């Protein structure tokens, strides 16, 4: 167990070099001590996923490198479109929707690209587990997770046929 932990830490340190970007924002000393960078977060997430999948050392290294590359490409797409103003007109609303569709297509293209890369060294079941674990982590980080009792259960509006949502 200790050897595995040491191996994971070495992999994380090596991947920090791979995943860091030259234009990363500089944080003040106080911010730095309270928050981890997104590159560090991705390394932690990759290690968590690899551990949950029970990957061997070689596969863990390849997965971590591929996962970090995927996240870097997602970040390079830029921010997703902001919120639409409630008093937006038809033209502005149409443009907003088209930009959301375009961003969704770019993300889907990347997901498909990395699905093919993952398929070179992971089984289809493992890839499906990656997507499920990612969703769990995103839900937890956004406060929608099962473990986040402070926010209570997620409330979704009931569906009513014919009613506009």
TIRO-2110 file (N, C-alpha, C; in Angstrom, 1 decimal):
// TIRO-2110
0.8, -1.2, 0.0, N, 1, A
0.0, 0.0, 0.0, CA, 1, A
0.9, 1.3, 0.0, C, 1, A
1.9, 1.2, 0.8, N, 2, A
2.8, 2.4, 0.9, CA, 2, A
3.5, 2.6, -0.4, C, 2, A
3.9, 1.5, -1.1, N, 3, A
4.6, 1.6, -2.4, CA, 3, A
3.6, 2.3, -3.4, C, 3, A
2.4, 1.8, -3.4, N, 4, A
1.4, 2.4, -4.3, CA, 4, A
1.2, 3.9, -4.1, C, 4, A
1.1, 4.3, -2.8, N, 5, A
1.0, 5.7, -2.5, CA, 5, A
2.2, 6.5, -2.9, C, 5, A
3.4, 6.0, -2.7, N, 6, A
4.6, 6.7, -3.2, CA, 6, A
4.6, 6.8, -4.7, C, 6, A
4.2, 5.7, -5.4, N, 7, A
4.1, 5.7, -6.9, CA, 7, A
3.1, 6.7, -7.3, C, 7, A
2.0, 6.8, -6.7, N, 8, A
1.0, 7.8, -7.1, CA, 8, A
1.5, 9.2, -6.9, C, 8, A
2.2, 9.4, -5.8, N, 9, A
2.7, 10.8, -5.5, CA, 9, A
3.8, 11.1, -6.5, C, 9, A
4.6, 10.2, -6.9, N, 10, A
5.6, 10.4, -8.0, CA, 10, A
5.0, 10.7, -9.3, C, 10, A
3.9, 10.0, -9.6, N, 11, A
3.2, 10.2, -10.9, CA, 11, A
2.5, 11.6, -10.8, C, 11, A
1.9, 11.9, -9.7, N, 12, A
1.3, 13.3, -9.5, CA, 12, A
2.3, 14.4, -9.7, C, 12, A
3.5, 14.2, -9.1, N, 13, A
4.6, 15.2, -9.3, CA, 13, A
5.0, 15.3, -10.7, C, 13, A
5.2, 14.2, -11.4, N, 14, A
5.6, 14.2, -12.8, CA, 14, A
4.5, 14.8, -13.7, C, 14, A
3.2, 14.5, -13.4, N, 15, A
2.1, 15.0, -14.2, CA, 15, A
1.9, 16.5, -14.0, C, 15, A
2.3, 17.0, -12.8, N, 16, A
2.2, 18.5, -12.6, CA, 16, A
3.0, 19.2, -13.6, C, 16, A
4.1, 18.7, -14.0, N, 17, A
4.9, 19.3, -15.0, CA, 17, A
4.2, 19.2, -16.4, C, 17, A
3.6, 18.1, -16.6, N, 18, A
2.9, 17.9, -17.9, CA, 18, A
1.7, 18.8, -18.1, C, 18, A
1.0, 18.9, -17.0, N, 19, A
-0.4, 19.6, -17.0, CA, 19, A
-0.3, 21.1, -16.8, C, 19, A
0.8, 21.6, -16.3, N, 20, A
0.8, 23.1, -16.0, CA, 20, A
0.8, 23.9, -17.3, C, 20, A
0.3, 25.0, -17.2, N, 21, A
0.3, 25.9, -18.4, CA, 21, A
1.2, 27.1, -18.1, C, 21, A
1.8, 27.6, -19.2, N, 22, A
2.6, 28.8, -19.1, CA, 22, A
1.9, 30.0, -18.7, C, 22, A
0.6, 30.1, -19.0, N, 23, A
-0.1, 31.3, -18.7, CA, 23, A
-1.0, 31.2, -17.5, C, 23, A
-0.7, 30.3, -16.6, N, 24, A
-1.5, 30.1, -15.4, CA, 24, A
-1.5, 31.4, -14.5, C, 24, A
-2.6, 31.7, -14.0, N, 25, A
-2.7, 32.9, -13.2, CA, 25, A
-1.9, 32.7, -11.9, C, 25, A
-1.4, 33.8, -11.5, N, 26, A
-0.6, 33.8, -10.2, CA, 26, A
-1.6, 34.2, -9.1, C, 26, A
-1.5, 33.4, -8.1, N, 27, A
-2.4, 33.7, -6.9, CA, 27, A
-1.5, 34.3, -5.8, C, 27, A
-2.1, 35.1, -4.9, N, 28, A
-1.4, 35.6, -3.8, CA, 28, A
-1.1, 34.4, -2.8, C, 28, A
-0.2, 34.7, -1.9, N, 29, A
0.2, 33.6, -0.9, CA, 29, A
-1.0, 33.1, -0.2, C, 29, A
-1.9, 33.9, 0.2, N, 30, A
-3.1, 33.5, 1.0, CA, 30, A
-4.0, 32.6, 0.1, C, 30, A
-4.3, 33.1, -1.1, N, 31, A
-5.1, 32.3, -2.0, CA, 31, A
-4.5, 30.9, -2.3, C, 31, A
-3.2, 30.9, -2.5, N, 32, A
-2.4, 29.7, -2.8, CA, 32, A
-2.5, 28.7, -1.7, C, 32, A
-2.5, 29.1, -0.4, N, 33, A
-2.6, 28.2, 0.7, CA, 33, A
-4.0, 27.7, 0.9, C, 33, A
-5.0, 28.3, 0.4, N, 34, A
-6.4, 27.9, 0.6, CA, 34, A
-6.9, 27.1, -0.6, C, 34, A
-6.4, 27.3, -1.8, N, 35, A
-7.0, 26.7, -2.9, CA, 35, A
-5.9, 26.0, -3.7, C, 35, A
-6.3, 24.9, -4.3, N, 36, A
-5.3, 24.2, -5.2, CA, 36, A
-5.6, 24.7, -6.6, C, 36, A
-4.6, 24.6, -7.5, N, 37, A
-4.8, 25.1, -8.9, CA, 37, A
-5.6, 24.0, -9.6, C, 37, A
-6.2, 24.4, -10.7, N, 38, A
-7.0, 23.5, -11.5, CA, 38, A
-6.1, 22.3, -12.0, C, 38, A
-4.8, 22.6, -12.3, N, 39, A
-3.9, 21.5, -12.7, CA, 39, A
-3.7, 20.5, -11.6, C, 39, A
-3.6, 21.0, -10.4, N, 40, A
-3.5, 20.1, -9.2, CA, 40, A
-4.8, 19.3, -9.0, C, 40, A
-5.9, 20.0, -9.1, N, 41, A
-7.2, 19.3, -9.0, CA, 41, A
-7.3, 18.2, -10.0, C, 41, A
-6.9, 18.4, -11.2, N, 42, A
-7.0, 17.4, -12.2, CA, 42, A
-6.2, 16.2, -11.9, C, 42, A
-5.0, 16.5, -11.4, N, 43, A
-4.1, 15.4, -11.0, CA, 43, A
-4.7, 14.6, -9.9, C, 43, A
-5.3, 15.2, -8.9, N, 44, A
-6.0, 14.5, -7.8, CA, 44, A
-7.2, 13.7, -8.4, C, 44, A
-8.0, 14.3, -9.3, N, 45, A
-9.1, 13.6, -9.9, CA, 45, A
-8.6, 12.4, -10.7, C, 45, A
-7.5, 12.6, -11.5, N, 46, A
-7.0, 11.4, -12.3, CA, 46, A
-6.5, 10.3, -11.3, C, 46, A
-5.8, 10.7, -10.3, N, 47, A
-5.4, 9.6, -9.3, CA, 47, A
-6.6, 8.9, -8.7, C, 47, A
-7.6, 9.7, -8.3, N, 48, A
-8.8, 9.1, -7.7, CA, 48, A
-9.5, 8.2, -8.7, C, 48, A
-9.6, 8.6, -10.0, N, 49, A
-10.3, 7.7, -11.0, CA, 49, A
-9.4, 6.4, -11.2, C, 49, A
-8.1, 6.6, -11.3, N, 50, A
-7.2, 5.4, -11.5, CA, 50, A
-7.3, 4.5, -10.3, C, 50, A
-7.4, 5.0, -9.1, N, 51, A
-7.6, 4.2, -7.9, CA, 51, A
-8.9, 3.4, -7.9, C, 51, A
-10.0, 4.1, -8.3, N, 52, A
-11.3, 3.5, -8.3, CA, 52, A
-11.4, 2.4, -9.4, C, 52, A
-10.6, 2.6, -10.5, N, 53, A
-10.6, 1.6, -11.6, CA, 53, A
-9.6, 0.5, -11.3, C, 53, A
-8.8, 0.7, -10.2, N, 54, A
-7.8, -0.3, -9.8, CA, 54, A
-6.8, -0.6, -11.0, C, 54, A
-6.3, 0.5, -11.6, N, 55, A
-5.4, 0.4, -12.7, CA, 55, A
-4.0, 0.1, -12.2, C, 55, A
-3.2, -0.7, -13.1, N, 56, A
-1.8, -0.9, -12.7, CA, 56, A
-1.0, 0.4, -12.9, C, 56, A
0.2, 0.3, -12.5, N, 57, A
1.1, 1.5, -12.6, CA, 57, A
1.2, 2.1, -14.0, C, 57, A
1.5, 1.2, -14.9, N, 58, A
1.7, 1.7, -16.3, CA, 58, A
0.4, 2.3, -16.9, C, 58, A
-0.7, 1.7, -16.7, N, 59, A
-2.0, 2.2, -17.2, CA, 59, A
-2.3, 3.5, -16.4, C, 59, A
-2.0, 3.5, -15.1, N, 60, A
-2.3, 4.8, -14.4, CA, 60, A
-1.5, 5.9, -15.0, C, 60, A
-0.3, 5.7, -15.3, N, 61, A
0.6, 6.8, -15.9, CA, 61, A
0.0, 7.2, -17.2, C, 61, A
-0.4, 6.3, -18.1, N, 62, A
-1.0, 6.6, -19.4, CA, 62, A
-2.3, 7.3, -19.2, C, 62, A
-3.1, 6.8, -18.3, N, 63, A
-4.4, 7.4, -18.1, CA, 63, A
-4.3, 8.9, -17.6, C, 63, A
-3.4, 9.1, -16.6, N, 64, A
-3.2, 10.4, -16.0, CA, 64, A
-2.7, 11.4, -17.1, C, 64, A
-1.8, 11.0, -17.9, N, 65, A
-1.3, 11.8, -19.0, CA, 65, A
-2.4, 12.2, -20.0, C, 65, A
-3.2, 11.2, -20.4, N, 66, A
-4.3, 11.4, -21.3, CA, 66, A
-5.4, 12.2, -20.7, C, 66, A
-5.8, 12.0, -19.5, N, 67, A
-6.8, 12.7, -18.8, CA, 67, A
-6.4, 14.2, -18.6, C, 67, A
-5.2, 14.4, -18.3, N, 68, A
-4.7, 15.8, -18.2, CA, 68, A
-4.7, 16.5, -19.5, C, 68, A
-4.3, 15.8, -20.6, N, 69, A
-4.4, 16.4, -21.9, CA, 69, A
-5.8, 16.8, -22.3, C, 69, A
-6.7, 15.9, -22.0, N, 70, A
-8.1, 16.1, -22.3, CA, 70, A
-8.6, 17.4, -21.6, C, 70, A
-8.3, 17.5, -20.3, N, 71, A
-8.8, 18.6, -19.5, CA, 71, A
-8.1, 19.9, -20.1, C, 71, A
-6.9, 19.9, -20.5, N, 72, A
-6.2, 21.0, -21.0, CA, 72, A
-6.9, 21.5, -22.3, C, 72, A
-7.3, 20.5, -23.1, N, 73, A
-8.0, 20.9, -24.4, CA, 73, A
-9.4, 21.5, -24.1, C, 73, A
-10.0, 21.0, -23.0, N, 74, A
-11.3, 21.6, -22.6, CA, 74, A
-11.1, 23.0, -22.2, C, 74, A
-10.1, 23.2, -21.4, N, 75, A
-9.8, 24.6, -20.9, CA, 75, A
-9.5, 25.5, -22.1, C, 75, A
-8.8, 25.0, -23.1, N, 76, A
-8.4, 25.8, -24.2, CA, 76, A
-9.6, 26.2, -25.1, C, 76, A
-10.8, 25.6, -24.9, N, 77, A
-12.0, 26.0, -25.6, CA, 77, A
-12.5, 27.3, -25.1, C, 77, A
-12.0, 27.7, -23.9, N, 78, A
-12.5, 29.0, -23.4, CA, 78, A
-13.7, 28.8, -22.5, C, 78, A
-14.2, 29.8, -21.9, N, 79, A
-15.3, 29.7, -21.0, CA, 79, A
-16.6, 29.4, -21.8, C, 79, A
-17.5, 28.8, -21.1, N, 80, A
-18.8, 28.5, -21.8, CA, 80, A
-19.6, 29.8, -21.8, C, 80, A
-20.5, 29.9, -22.7, N, 81, A
-21.3, 31.2, -22.8, CA, 81, A
-21.9, 31.5, -21.4, C, 81, A
-21.9, 32.8, -21.1, N, 82, A
-22.5, 33.3, -19.9, CA, 82, A
-24.0, 33.1, -19.8, C, 82, A
-24.6, 33.7, -18.8, N, 83, A
-26.1, 33.6, -18.7, CA, 83, A
-26.7, 34.6, -19.6, C, 83, A
-27.9, 34.2, -20.0, N, 84, A
-28.7, 35.1, -20.9, CA, 84, A
-29.6, 36.0, -20.0, C, 84, A
-29.6, 37.2, -20.4, N, 85, A
-30.4, 38.2, -19.7, CA, 85, A
-31.9, 37.9, -19.8, C, 85, A
-32.7, 38.0, -18.7, N, 86, A
-34.1, 37.6, -18.8, CA, 86, A
-34.8, 38.5, -19.8, C, 86, A
-34.3, 39.7, -20.1, N, 87, A
-35.0, 40.6, -21.0, CA, 87, A
-34.3, 40.6, -22.4, C, 87, A
-33.6, 39.6, -22.7, N, 88, A
-33.0, 39.5, -24.0, CA, 88, A
-34.0, 39.3, -25.1, C, 88, A
-33.7, 39.9, -26.3, N, 89, A
-34.6, 39.9, -27.4, CA, 89, A
-34.4, 38.6, -28.2, C, 89, A
-35.2, 38.4, -29.2, N, 90, A
-35.1, 37.2, -30.0, CA, 90, A
-33.8, 37.0, -30.7, C, 90, A
-33.2, 38.0, -31.2, N, 91, A
-31.9, 37.9, -31.9, CA, 91, A
-30.8, 37.5, -30.9, C, 91, A
-30.8, 38.2, -29.8, N, 92, A
-29.8, 37.9, -28.7, CA, 92, A
-29.9, 36.5, -28.2, C, 92, A
-31.2, 36.1, -28.0, N, 93, A
-31.5, 34.7, -27.5, CA, 93, A
-31.0, 33.7, -28.6, C, 93, A
-31.3, 33.9, -29.8, N, 94, A
-30.8, 33.0, -30.9, CA, 94, A
-29.3, 32.9, -30.9, C, 94, A
-28.6, 34.0, -30.8, N, 95, A
-27.2, 34.0, -30.8, CA, 95, A
-26.6, 33.2, -29.6, C, 95, A
-27.2, 33.4, -28.5, N, 96, A
-26.8, 32.7, -27.3, CA, 96, A
-27.0, 31.2, -27.5, C, 96, A
-28.1, 30.8, -28.0, N, 97, A
-28.4, 29.4, -28.2, CA, 97, A
-27.4, 28.8, -29.2, C, 97, A
-27.1, 29.5, -30.3, N, 98, A
-26.2, 29.0, -31.3, CA, 98, A
-24.8, 28.9, -30.7, C, 98, A
-24.4, 29.8, -29.8, N, 99, A
-23.1, 29.7, -29.2, CA, 99, A
-23.0, 28.6, -28.2, C, 99, A
-24.1, 28.3, -27.6, N, 100, A
-24.1, 27.1, -26.7, CA, 100, A
-24.0, 25.8, -27.5, C, 100, A
-24.7, 25.7, -28.6, N, 101, A
-24.7, 24.5, -29.4, CA, 101, A
-23.2, 24.4, -30.0, C, 101, A
-22.6, 25.4, -30.4, N, 102, A
-21.2, 25.3, -30.9, CA, 102, A
-20.3, 24.8, -29.9, C, 102, A
-20.4, 25.4, -28.6, N, 103, A
-19.5, 25.0, -27.5, CA, 103, A
-19.8, 23.5, -27.2, C, 103, A
-21.1, 23.1, -27.2, N, 104, A
-21.4, 21.7, -26.9, CA, 104, A
-20.8, 20.8, -28.0, C, 104, A
-20.8, 21.2, -29.2, N, 105, A
-20.3, 20.4, -30.3, CA, 105, A
-18.8, 20.2, -30.1, C, 105, A
-18.1, 21.3, -29.8, N, 106, A
-16.6, 21.2, -29.6, CA, 106, A
-16.3, 20.3, -28.4, C, 106, A
-17.1, 20.4, -27.3, N, 107, A
-16.8, 19.5, -26.2, CA, 107, A
-17.1, 18.0, -26.6, C, 107, A
-18.2, 17.8, -27.3, N, 108, A
-18.5, 16.4, -27.8, CA, 108, A
-17.4, 15.9, -28.7, C, 108, A
-16.9, 16.7, -29.6, N, 109, A
-15.8, 16.3, -30.4, CA, 109, A
-14.5, 15.9, -29.6, C, 109, A
-14.2, 16.6, -28.6, N, 110, A
-13.1, 16.3, -27.7, CA, 110, A
-13.4, 15.0, -26.9, C, 110, A
-14.6, 14.9, -26.4, N, 111, A
-14.9, 13.6, -25.7, CA, 111, A
-14.8, 12.4, -26.6, C, 111, A
-15.2, 12.6, -27.8, N, 112, A
-15.1, 11.4, -28.8, CA, 112, A
-13.6, 11.1, -29.1, C, 112, A
-12.9, 12.2, -29.3, N, 113, A
-11.4, 12.0, -29.6, CA, 113, A
-10.8, 11.3, -28.4, C, 113, A
-11.0, 11.7, -27.2, N, 114, A
-10.4, 11.0, -26.0, CA, 114, A
-11.0, 9.7, -25.7, C, 114, A
-12.3, 9.5, -26.1, N, 115, A
-12.8, 8.1, -26.0, CA, 115, A
-12.0, 7.1, -26.8, C, 115, A
-11.6, 7.6, -28.1, N, 116, A
-10.8, 6.7, -28.9, CA, 116, A
-9.4, 6.5, -28.3, C, 116, A
-8.9, 7.5, -27.7, N, 117, A
-7.6, 7.4, -27.1, CA, 117, A
-7.6, 6.4, -25.9, C, 117, A
-8.7, 6.6, -25.1, N, 118, A
-8.9, 5.7, -23.9, CA, 118, A
-9.0, 4.3, -24.4, C, 118, A
-9.7, 4.1, -25.5, N, 119, A
-10.0, 2.7, -26.0, CA, 119, A
-8.7, 2.0, -26.4, C, 119, A
-7.6, 2.7, -26.5, N, 120, A
-6.4, 2.1, -26.9, CA, 120, A
-5.8, 1.3, -25.7, C, 120, A
-6.2, 1.7, -24.4, N, 121, A
-5.6, 1.1, -23.3, CA, 121, A
-6.5, 0.7, -22.1, C, 121, A
-7.8, 1.1, -22.3, N, 122, A
-8.8, 0.8, -21.3, CA, 122, A
-10.0, 0.0, -22.0, C, 122, A
-10.7, -0.8, -21.1, N, 123, A
-11.9, -1.5, -21.7, CA, 123, A
-13.0, -0.5, -21.8, C, 123, A
-14.1, -0.9, -22.5, N, 124, A
-15.2, -0.1, -22.6, CA, 124, A
-15.9, 0.1, -21.3, C, 124, A
-15.9, -0.9, -20.4, N, 125, A
-16.5, -0.8, -19.1, CA, 125, A
-15.8, 0.2, -18.3, C, 125, A
-14.4, 0.2, -18.4, N, 126, A
-13.6, 1.2, -17.6, CA, 126, A
-13.9, 2.6, -18.1, C, 126, A
-14.0, 2.8, -19.4, N, 127, A
-14.3, 4.1, -19.9, CA, 127, A
-15.7, 4.6, -19.4, C, 127, A
-16.7, 3.7, -19.4, N, 128, A
-18.0, 4.1, -18.8, CA, 128, A
-17.9, 4.5, -17.4, C, 128, A
-17.0, 3.7, -16.6, N, 129, A
-16.8, 4.0, -15.2, CA, 129, A
-16.2, 5.4, -15.0, C, 129, A
-15.2, 5.8, -15.9, N, 130, A
-14.6, 7.1, -15.9, CA, 130, A
-15.7, 8.2, -16.0, C, 130, A
-16.6, 8.0, -16.9, N, 131, A
-17.6, 9.0, -17.1, CA, 131, A
-18.5, 9.1, -15.8, C, 131, A
-18.8, 8.0, -15.3, N, 132, A
-19.7, 8.0, -14.1, CA, 132, A
-18.9, 8.6, -12.9, C, 132, A
-17.7, 8.3, -12.7, N, 133, A
-16.9, 8.8, -11.6, CA, 133, A
-16.7, 10.3, -11.8, C, 133, A
-16.5, 10.8, -13.0, N, 134, A
-16.4, 12.2, -13.3, CA, 134, A
-17.6, 12.9, -12.9, C, 134, A
-18.8, 12.4, -13.3, N, 135, A
-20.1, 13.0, -13.0, CA, 135, A
-20.2, 13.1, -11.4, C, 135, A
-19.9, 12.0, -10.7, N, 136, A
-20.0, 12.0, -9.3, CA, 136, A
-19.1, 13.2, -8.7, C, 136, A
-17.9, 13.3, -9.2, N, 137, A
-17.0, 14.3, -8.7, CA, 137, A
-17.5, 15.7, -9.0, C, 137, A
-18.0, 15.9, -10.2, N, 138, A
-18.6, 17.2, -10.6, CA, 138, A
-19.8, 17.6, -9.7, C, 138, A
-20.6, 16.6, -9.4, N, 139, A
-21.8, 16.8, -8.6, CA, 139, A
-21.3, 17.2, -7.2, C, 139, A
-20.3, 16.5, -6.7, N, 140, A
-19.8, 16.8, -5.3, CA, 140, A
-19.2, 18.2, -5.3, C, 140, A
-18.4, 18.5, -6.3, N, 141, A
-17.8, 19.9, -6.3, CA, 141, A
-18.8, 21.0, -6.4, C, 141, A
-19.9, 20.7, -7.1, N, 142, A
-20.9, 21.8, -7.3, CA, 142, A
-21.9, 21.8, -6.2, C, 142, A
-21.8, 20.9, -5.3, N, 143, A
-22.8, 20.9, -4.2, CA, 143, A
-24.0, 20.1, -4.4, C, 143, A
-24.0, 19.3, -5.5, N, 144, A
-25.2, 18.5, -5.8, CA, 144, A
-25.1, 17.1, -5.4, C, 144, A
-23.9, 16.7, -4.8, N, 145, A
-23.6, 15.3, -4.5, CA, 145, A
-24.4, 14.8, -3.3, C, 145, A
-24.5, 13.5, -3.3, N, 146, A
-25.2, 12.8, -2.2, CA, 146, A
-24.5, 13.1, -0.8, C, 146, A
-23.2, 13.3, -0.8, N, 147, A
-22.4, 13.5, 0.4, CA, 147, A
-22.6, 14.9, 0.9, C, 147, A
-23.2, 15.8, 0.2, N, 148, A
-23.3, 17.2, 0.6, CA, 148, A
-24.6, 17.5, 1.3, C, 148, A
-24.7, 17.1, 2.5, N, 149, A
-26.0, 17.2, 3.3, CA, 149, A
-26.3, 18.6, 3.6, C, 149, A
-25.4, 19.5, 3.6, N, 150, A
-25.6, 20.9, 3.9, CA, 150, A
-26.6, 21.6, 2.9, C, 150, A
-26.5, 21.1, 1.7, N, 151, A
-27.4, 21.7, 0.7, CA, 151, A
-28.7, 20.9, 0.5, C, 151, A
-28.9, 19.8, 1.2, N, 152, A
-30.1, 19.1, 1.1, CA, 152, A
-30.2, 18.3, -0.2, C, 152, A
-31.3, 17.5, -0.3, N, 153, A
-31.4, 16.8, -1.5, CA, 153, A
-31.7, 17.7, -2.7, C, 153, A
-31.2, 17.2, -3.9, N, 154, A
-31.4, 18.0, -5.1, CA, 154, A
-32.9, 18.1, -5.4, C, 154, A
-33.4, 19.3, -5.7, N, 155, A
-34.8, 19.5, -6.0, CA, 155, A
-35.0, 19.8, -7.4, C, 155, A
-35.8, 18.9, -8.1, N, 156, A
-36.1, 19.2, -9.5, CA, 156, A
-37.6, 19.4, -9.6, C, 156, A
-37.9, 20.4, -10.5, N, 157, A
-39.4, 20.6, -10.7, CA, 157, A
-40.0, 19.4, -11.3, C, 157, A
-41.3, 19.2, -10.9, N, 158, A
-42.0, 18.0, -11.4, CA, 158, A
-42.4, 18.3, -12.8, C, 158, A
-42.4, 17.3, -13.7, N, 159, A
-42.7, 17.4, -15.1, CA, 159, A
-44.2, 17.4, -15.2, C, 159, A
-44.7, 18.4, -16.0, N, 160, A
-46.1, 18.4, -16.3, CA, 160, A
-46.3, 18.5, -17.8, C, 160, A
-46.9, 17.5, -18.4, N, 161, A
-47.0, 17.6, -19.9, CA, 161, A
-47.8, 18.8, -20.3, C, 161, A
-47.3, 19.4, -21.3, N, 162, A
-48.0, 20.6, -21.8, CA, 162, A
-47.5, 21.9, -21.1, C, 162, A
-46.9, 21.8, -20.0, N, 163, A
-46.4, 22.9, -19.3, CA, 163, A
-45.0, 23.3, -19.8, C, 163, A
-44.8, 24.6, -20.0, N, 164, A
-43.5, 25.1, -20.5, CA, 164, A
-42.6, 25.2, -19.3, C, 164, A
-41.3, 24.7, -19.4, N, 165, A
-40.3, 24.8, -18.4, CA, 165, A
-39.2, 25.7, -18.8, C, 165, A
END
